Each structure stands twice: as structure tokens, then as C-alpha cells.
Amino acid sequence: MILNKAERGVTELTEASRWPVWASLLLYRQILDEIEANDYDNFTKRAYVGKVKKLAALPVAYTKSILRPNRTPPSTIGPSK
């Protein structure tokens, strides 16, 4: 859920800032996927993402960074301010 919110926030950044932030976001999502695959056992199993998979995420991050961001309306869930 937090990573999904972060994705919406990346679109608000300047164009020069989006690529590294997208790359980080995608790489951390891969780590989270590995943690989930290990049944959240971080004490006896390492959540490892290989170099090839990491490198494959970079062109995806770049593409996402140059695409025109979608403007989504603010969430109506939760208390309004």
C-alpha cells in the first residue's frame, strides 16, 4: 500500500528526479516481493534480488520517468481536512 502511494508521489517530482526515484521504488518493491516469498522470514532466509533482475528494472524505471504522469484525484478514503 505504501509503495502504491509512493508511485503516485513520484509523478509530482521534476523530470530529472523521477528516474532515480522510480528505480529505487521498483528495486525496493522487488525486495519486498522476495520477503513475501520467504513468508516474511528475515531471520533465516535472505531476501535476495539478483543483478540481472535489478538491471532489468532500470529501463522500466526510465520509461516510467519519461511518460506523462497520470493525474489521479485525491483519495476520498479517510478523514477529510
Helices and strands as residue ranges (DSSP letters): H 2-10, H 15-37, H 51-66
